[in-house]
Amino acid sequence: MLPEAAVRAAIARGVTIACGESLTGGLVCSALISVPGASKAVAGGVVAYTAAAKVDVLGVPMDVIDAYGLVSEEVALAMARRAQELFGASVGVGTTGAAGPTRHGAKEAGTVCVASVGPAGEFASTTLHKGDRAAVREAAVVDALAVLGHALGETRPHHVTGLEQA
């Protein structure tokens, strides 16, 4: 889903969007607010790059991190839920991953986990992207906008249970 389509869909449905981002460093929220009229749909975003920020700012439970790792759908979902709650938004989007050039724990460089929460349900996906750090981060924005499309009811839900090659 393109940012323009996401903003239009949110406005048409009268919903707001909040972002909790890690590896994307605010790129998802930036893509959305680059659209004219985005103030009617985008409530805000938080960049929680470190583990401490994920726990202290976004309230990701430490037991979730311990059980699944920082690069996981479960952490992306927790980030999306908390962003939604912090901003009082209808929909939350979360991103985490290993942008590279090295692995993040057991996760290969290029692993991206994104999630969305909202009235249409909760959606998460994990994708493995090739390329340098910038390419992985840009691909993560595309992934995040895709799960946002699910949350907005614009696309069919597709839960990725394993790594997919991008």
C-alpha positions in Angstrom: 0.0 0.0 0.0 1.3 3.4 -0.8 1.4 6.1 1.9 -1.2 8.2 0.0 -3.6 5.2 -0.2 -3.1 4.6 3.6 -3.8 8.2 4.5 -6.9 8.3 2.2 -8.2 5.1 3.6 -7.7 6.2 7.2 -9.5 9.5 6.5 -12.3 7.8 4.7 -12.8 5.4 7.7 -12.4 8.1 10.3 -9.5 6.3 11.9 -6.1 7.5 13.2 -2.7 5.8 12.9 0.2 5.7 15.4 3.7 4.2 14.8 6.1 2.5 17.1 9.3 2.1 15.1 12.8 0.7 15.6 14.9 -0.2 12.6 12.8 2.2 10.4 13.8 5.1 12.7 10.6 7.1 11.9 10.6 6.4 8.1 7.0 4.9 8.3 5.6 7.9 10.1 7.6 10.2 7.8 6.2 8.5 4.7 2.6 8.9 6.0 3.0 12.6 7.1 4.5 13.4 3.7 1.0 13.1 2.3 -1.1 16.3 2.2 -3.9 16.1 4.8 -2.1 13.5 6.9 -2.8 15.5 10.0 -6.4 14.1 9.8 -5.1 10.5 10.0 -1.7 10.3 11.6 -1.7 10.8 15.4 2.1 10.4 15.9 5.0 8.1 16.3 7.8 6.9 18.6 11.2 5.7 17.6 12.4 3.2 20.2 15.7 2.0 18.8 17.3 0.4 21.8 16.0 -2.5 23.9 15.7 -0.1 26.9 13.6 2.3 24.9 11.4 -0.5 23.7 10.8 -1.5 27.4 10.8 1.9 29.0 9.0 4.0 26.4 6.9 1.6 24.5 6.3 -0.8 27.4 7.3 -3.9 25.5 7.3 -6.6 28.3 10.8 -7.9 29.1 9.4 -11.5 29.1 8.3 -11.1 25.5 11.8 -9.9 24.6 13.4 -12.8 26.5 11.1 -15.4 25.0 11.1 -14.2 21.3 14.0 -11.8 20.9 14.1 -8.1 19.9 13.6 -9.0 16.3 10.3 -10.8 16.4 6.7 -10.5 15.4 5.7 -10.5 19.1 7.9 -7.5 19.8 6.5 -5.7 16.7 3.0 -6.4 17.9 3.8 -5.1 21.4 5.3 -1.9 19.9 2.2 -1.4 17.7 -0.2 -1.9 20.6 1.6 0.6 22.8 1.9 3.2 20.0 -1.8 2.8 19.5 -2.5 3.3 23.2 0.0 6.2 23.7 -1.6 8.2 20.9 -5.2 7.1 21.4 -5.1 6.0 17.8 -7.4 3.5 16.1 -4.5 1.7 14.5 -1.0 1.0 15.6 2.0 -0.1 13.5 5.2 -1.5 14.8 8.6 -2.2 13.2 11.7 -4.1 14.4 14.4 -5.9 12.7 18.1 -6.4 11.8 19.0 -3.8 9.2 22.6 -5.0 9.0 25.3 -5.3 8.1 25.6 -7.9 10.8 23.2 -10.3 12.5 21.1 -9.3 15.5 21.4 -12.3 17.8 20.1 -15.3 16.0 18.4 -13.1 13.3 20.1 -12.7 9.9 20.8 -9.2 8.7 17.9 -8.2 6.5 15.2 -9.7 8.8 12.3 -7.4 9.2 9.3 -7.9 11.5 6.3 -5.6 11.2 2.9 -5.6 12.8 -0.4 -3.7 12.9 -3.2 -3.7 15.4 -6.7 -2.2 15.1 -10.4 -2.8 14.7 -9.7 -5.3 11.8 -7.5 -7.4 14.0 -3.8 -7.9 14.5 -1.4 -8.7 11.7 2.3 -9.5 11.7 4.9 -10.6 9.2 8.5 -11.4 9.0 10.5 -11.0 5.8 14.1 -11.4 4.9 15.4 -8.7 2.6 18.6 -8.5 0.7 20.7 -5.4 0.2 22.5 -2.8 2.3 21.2 -1.2 5.4 19.3 1.6 3.6 17.6 -0.9 1.2 16.5 -3.1 4.2 15.1 -0.1 6.0 13.2 1.1 2.9 11.8 -2.4 2.3 10.7 -2.4 6.0 8.6 0.7 5.3 6.9 -1.1 2.4 6.3 -4.1 4.7 4.8 -1.8 7.4 2.5 -0.1 4.9 1.4 -3.6 3.8 0.3 -4.6 7.3 -1.2 -1.1 7.8 -3.3 -1.9 4.7 -4.6 -5.0 6.5 -5.5 -3.0 9.6 -7.4 -0.5 7.5 -9.3 -3.3 5.7 -7.8 -2.4 2.4 -6.0 -5.7 1.7 -6.5 -9.3 2.6 -4.7 -10.4 5.8 -1.6 -12.5 5.1 0.3 -13.7 8.1 3.8 -14.8 7.3 4.8 -17.7 9.5 8.4 -18.1 8.4 10.9 -16.0 6.5 10.0 -15.0 3.0 12.5 -13.8 0.5 11.7 -10.3 -0.7 
